[in-house]
Amino acid sequence: MRKAIFPGTFDPFTLGHQDMVSRALALFDQLIIAIAQGSHKTPSITLDNRLLWVAECYAHEPRIKVLPLHGLLVDLAKEEQAQIVIS
């Protein structure tokens, strides 16, 4: 299975992000959208709301998993057995 991670703060999740997700789904079996708190900036939308918003956008797509990103991206990639990071 080809898994990719698309990390970001997604504050907000834009049409450009949606385009990246659509393109990634054509290439990978599963896509993990990893939403970070963004310690380097103050988000305008809470992490919980961003997680909910993106999860609701893709509730119809079983190949997408929306997760919070706490800690290092490499640790999440190892945990989820993802081979590719999209940036």
Buried (B, 14 or more C-beta within 10 A) or exposed (E): EEBBBBBBBBBEBEEEBEEBBEEBBEEBEBBBBBBBBBEEEEBEBEBEEBBEBBBEBBEEEEBBBBBBBEEEBEEBBEEBEBEBBBE
